[in-house]
Amino acid sequence: MNEVARRGTWAIVVSLLAALFLSILPMPGWMEDFRPQWVVLTLIFWSLALPQRVGVFWAFGAGLVLDVMTGSVLGHHALGFSVVAYLVVELHQRLRIFPLWQQTLFVWVLLLVERLLYLWVLGATAAPTPTLIYWAPTFIGTALWPWTYAVLRDLGRRAGAC
């Protein structure tokens, strides 16, 4: 691994650890259903900015870590994160030329895909079907994408990753 790649890796790891921390941070009961999908947003950014370095394997690993941290069915976050990372890596050249507001719409679709896969796993494990509030994190994540993008882009530039 060359020096530039090694230098930027800490930014990726730190941002993913921060996203994992935000995903398990205790919140009041009424806010639990509105928790943004921090890990997915972080993975989307890094897969878009550095598709040659962050992709399906990083997403699968982050998903497994989140599954263990939350005590959920092993692999259900990993499945959704991997599919989202695959889509971003495959489409990154098209997505990068879009203005931020069009990227935000695509991020919304990706967040919906992740939630649909999560819903599919819930159905496969005979878990109860969630209410409509289940979809709220996709809209909150979409609203947070421009700020997430700006913060992670600045972090990546300071670290020399992108």
Sequence and secondary structure as in RCSB ss.txt:
>XXXX:A:sequence
MNEVARRGTWAIVVSLLAALFLSILPMPGWMEDFRPQWVVLTLIFWSLALPQRVGVFWAFGAGLVLDVMTGSVLG
HHALGFSVVAYLVVELHQRLRIFPLWQQTLFVWVLLLVERLLYLWVLGATAAPTPTLIYWAPTFIGTALWPWTYA
VLRDLGRRAGAC
>XXXX:A:secstr
  HHHHHHHHHHHHHHHHHHHHHHS   GGGGGG   HHHHHHHHHHHH TTTSSHHHHHHHHHHHHHHHT  TT
HHHHHHHHHHHHHHHHHHHHTTS HHHHHHHHHHHHHHHHHHHHHHHHHTT     GGGGHHHHHHHHHHHHHHH
HHHHHHHHHT  
